[in-house]
């Protein structure tokens, strides 16, 4: 899986530097007294998605092949959106009445409260890696559940119930109670259930209902979210309602949320950059030699980025840090608002802890963990990472086996 995150490209440059040195004729070189800085020109650091070497958030957060996260084509902002695949309905029957009129039996009073299993449900099949990674912690700023109810009842009604989320094993993650939802008589009602009403266009809905703990449903991306509820019609007063008549309530359900996070959120993904073994199997770092890369990360993405890496062999298995160690000296600081850019100097180092251990290296497995700035929506196009002043160093002695 190809990614263009900053650490991948820099460590790829390390490999290219080694390949260049491997073309020399002698078998052993002591570079301790030689300036071994390798300049990383644009032909080495070429980033496929941008001629300006900007890495967009779209490059990092790959959403291809999933039906949960989308990009608003007009603004570039990320949002999640998933609708119920079915329209659900329930019948409410008016009780028989003993009060008769010349027009036949009519009913006045309270209609029965009717429980509805799964007034709405959404199923999430393939969330993108950066949201479904085991290290991901969601704390969405304002998830929204849109309940659309069409009612043929001659009176209004109140809906109350429980939103429940479940993981892939069917284990319940959380339950959030919701009450006071109003549906109109003989009409269609569109209700937005959300954490806070700020930024929501109330003119699109018949009701905007704030529920402060609704984000508790999504500490991770759930497999399924359901809404089990009851419908309590208003009392019939002065209405001529036919006893025994059957009325129908049908519903549609949708989950949507801008990709905006609260404090404590973590988005994460893991990927492998490999197929280096053809070159690395010729090389050995001896006498304590090591390779480093330095750069300045100019970050306009509203997420502090922690990057860790471990070497892998040709079978994709991790190589112990006791054999080959890869370190990154610091996190990349976040843009505070997705507009102001922050520059962080970063140094990466690869060390061979056991002689000839580098021969087994086929690539690196990277784990990217981002701590998004609270309240800032992620934008696929305008929030970018720029790598500047990249320098590659080989410090010490490099042994090259030209017989391989």
N, C-alpha and C positions, 0 to 999 in steps of 0.2 A: 504494500500500500504506500503510494508516494505522498509525502507531505512536504511542505516548504517551510516548516517552522525553523526558527533561527538556529537551534542547536544541531539539527540534522545537517544543514548546509555547511556549517563550520567544521563539523567532524568529518564530513565528506571531503572537505578541503584537506584535512589532515591525511586522509588516505591518498589523495591525489599528489600531495607533497611527497609522500613515501614512494609512490610509483615513479616520480621524476628522479628521485635519488637512486632508485633501484636500477636505472638505466646506465649507471657508471660501470666501469670495467673491473675495478678492484673489488675484493670480497669484503673488506673491512675498512671503515672510515671513522676516524676520531674527529668529531666536529666541535670539540670543546673550545677550540681557539678560532673557530671560523664563524662568521656572521651567517647563521643558518635561517634567517628570516626569509619566509617565502611570501611574496606579495600576492594578495588575492585579487586579481583583476576581474573585470566584468565578465570575462569569458568563463571564469571559474565559478563566480557567485551568481551566474545568471539564474533568475527566478522566473519560471515559465509563465506565471500569471501577470507579471508586471515588468515593463521595461525600466521602471524607476527603482526597482529592487524593493518596492513596498510589498510586504506580505499582508494581504487583507485578511480580515477575520473570516471571510468566506473560504480562504485557502486553508485555514486552521480548522474551522468547524465544518467538516464535510457533512452535508445533509443529503447527499444523493442517495436515492433508493429507500427513503423513508417517507411516511405519509403523516407525520406528526408536526415537524418543524418546517416552516415555510419562510420565504422572504417576501416582504411587500415590494412589488416591482416599482412602485412610485417612490418610496422612501428609503428602501434598502434595509429597513428594520426587520429583525427576526421576531416571529411570533409562533406560538403553538396553536393548532386548531384541529379538533377532532369531533365529528358528529356521530350521533346514534345512527345505526344503519337501519333502524326500524321506526315506524310511527306506532305508538302504543295507545290503546284505548280501553276504557272501562265504562260499563253501563251503570246508571243509577236509576232505580225503580221507585216511583212514588207509591207509598203505602195505600192500600185500599181504605176508603173512608166510609163511615156509616151515615155521614151527613149527605142527604140527597137534595137535589134541586130539580126543577123541571127540565134543566138542560143535562141532567145526569149527575153522577157522583163527582164531587170536587173535593180537594184536600187543602187544608190550611194547617200551619204549624211547622214543626221541625222535620226536615228530611234526614234520613240516616247518614251518619258519617261512614264513608266508604274507604276501606284500606286499598291501596294500589301497590302491588309488588312491581318494582322496576318501572316507576313513572318515567324514568330515563336511565340510559346506560351507554357508556362509551368503552370501547376496547382498543387498547394500544398494542399493536403487534411488533413494530420495529422502530423504536426510538433510536436516534443517532448515537454514535459511540460516546460523544462528549457528555451526553445526558444519562446514558445507561451504564457507564463504567462503574465498577464496584466502589470506586473512591468518590463518586459523585455525591454531593449533598445538595439537594434542591431546597431553596427557601424563597419561593417565588413572591415577588412584591405584590402582585394583584391578579391571581388566577380568577377566571370568570366562568360561571356556568349559566348558559342561556336556556331557559325553559319556556317553550312556546306551547300554550294550551288553548285548544279550540273547544268551547263548551256550548252545548245546546240547552243547558239548564235555563229555566225562566227566571232564576235568581243568581246573584253572585255567590262565590264560594271562597273558602280559605283553605290553603294547602299548607301542611306541615309534615316534616319527615326527616330522614337521616341520609346524608351523603356519606357513602362508604367507599374506601379505596382498598384494593387487594393486589398482592404481588403475584408473580407467575405461578407460585405453588398454591394459590388460593387463600393464603394467610391474609387476614384482615390487617391492613396497615393502620388505618385510623377511621374514626366516625365523627362527623360534625353534624350537629342538629341544626335544622333550619325551620323557622316557623314564620307565620304572618305573611305568606305569599297570597296575593289576591288575584282571582280571576273574575272577569266580568260576566254578566249574564248574556247569553245568546251572542257571544262574540269570541274573538281570538285575543288572548293576552300574551304579551312577550315580556318575560321577567329576567332581569340580570341579577344573579347572585354573585357577589364579589366581596373582596376584602375591604376596599374603600372606593367611594364613588368618584374621587378626583380623577379627572381625565376621561371619564365615561360620558358619552353623549346621551343624556337622559331622554332626549326627544325621540330616540330610537326604541324606547321601551315604555310599557305601561307601568312598570315598577322597577326601581333599582334597590335591591335589598343588600345592605352591608352585613357581613358575617365576619367578625374579627379574627376567628381562628381557622378560616377556610384553607389557609396555606398548609395547615397540619396534614391535609390529605396527601400532600406531595413532598415528603422528605426525599423520596426517590420517584422515578417515573413508574407509576403503577401499571399493572396489566389491565386493570378494569376499575371503573368508577360507576357506582350505581346510586340511584335515588329512589328509596322506598318511602312512600308517603301515604297520607290519608287526606281525603277531600271532604270537607264539611260545608254543605250548602247553607246559605243563609235561611232564616225562617221565612216561610211563605205568609205574607200578610196582605190580605185583600187581593191576592192573585187568584185567578180562576185556573187551577191546575187539575188536570184530569187524574183521578185516582187510578193507579196501576200503569200510568204512562212511563215510558222508558226514555231516559235522556242519556246522551253520550258525551264523555270527555275524552279527547284524544290529545296526545302530547308528542313533542319533538324535543330532543335534548342535545346540547352541544357544549364542549369544553374549549375555551380559548384563553390565551394568556400572552401578553408581550414577554419577551425574554428579558425581564428586568428582575433583579434579585435583591434580597435583603442581606444584612450582615450574617456571616456564617455559611454562606453558600460556597460550594466547590463544584466546578465543572472540570471533568477529567477525561482524558482518552489516552490510549496506549497504541503505539504503532511501531513497526520495524522497518529500518532502512538496511538492506542487506546486499548480498552478492558481491562482497568485497574479497572473498577468500582467494580468488585467483591471484591477487596481488599481495595480500597480507601473508599468505603462507610462505612467501619468499623472505620475509623480514623478521628480524629479531632486534629488540632494544637491549643493549648490554650495558654493564657498569653503571646501573642506576639511571640510564637515559630515559627520557620521557618526551611526550609531545604536548604542546599547549596551543590554544587559540585564544586570542583576545579580540574583543569587539566592543563597540558601543551600541546598545540596543535602544533605539529611539521609538518609544512606545506611545501610540495613540489609542490603544485598546483599553477600556476601563476594567482591567483585570490584572492583578498581580500574578505573575507567572512563575511557578516553580517547575523546573525541569530536572528530571533525574534520568540517568541512562545506565544500561548494563550491556556488556558485550554478549553476542549470541553466536553459536556455531552454525554449520551448514544445515543442521536439522532444526534450527530455530530454538534450540535449548539454551538457556542462560548459562554463561560461563561465570564461575564463581569470582567474586571480587578478590579472592585470595590469589587468583591467577592473572586476571586483567581488571584493573580498576579504572573507572571513568568517573570523574568528579566535575561538578559545576559549582563555582564558588559562591554564587548568590542568586537570589530571585530577581526577576525583571520587575521593576516597579510599575504600578498601574497608572494610567491616565486617570485623574480624579473625576473627570466628567465626560470622557470620550471625545473631547475637543482639544484640551491642553495636552501637549506632548511632554513626556518625561524621559530623560536619557539615563541609562544605567550601564556602567562599565562591567563587563562579564569576562571571566576567564574560565576555560575548560581544560581539563588535563586527562590524558590517557597514559597509564603506567602499566608496564609488564612486570607483574610481581613474581612470576616463575619463568625461567629461561625458556624461550621458544613458545611461550603460551600464545603469543600473537599469531602464530601459525594457524591456530584454530578459529580465529575471528572471521566471521562472515558478515558481520554487521552489528548494529546497535538497536536495542529495544528502548524506546523512549516512553516515559510516562510524563504527560503534561497535566499539571494541575493549576487551574486558574481560580483566583478568589475575586469574583466580580465586584466592582464598586457598587455599593448599595444605591438603588434607585435610578441607575443609569441603564437605559435600554441598549442592547447590543445591536450594532449596525454592520451589515455585511460588507459595505463598500467604503464607508468613510473612515472607519476605525482600522488603522494599519500599524504594522511593526516594520521599522526600517533599520537595517543592519549597516553600521558605518565603521570605518577605520579598522577593518579586519586584518589581522596579522597572524601568521602561522609560524611557530617556532619548533625546531627539533633540537633538543638540548642533550648533548652527550654523544654516545657512539651507536651507530646503526650497522648491524651486520646483515648482509644481503646474500642469500644462497642462490647463485645464478644457475645452479643445476636443476632447480625445480621448474 
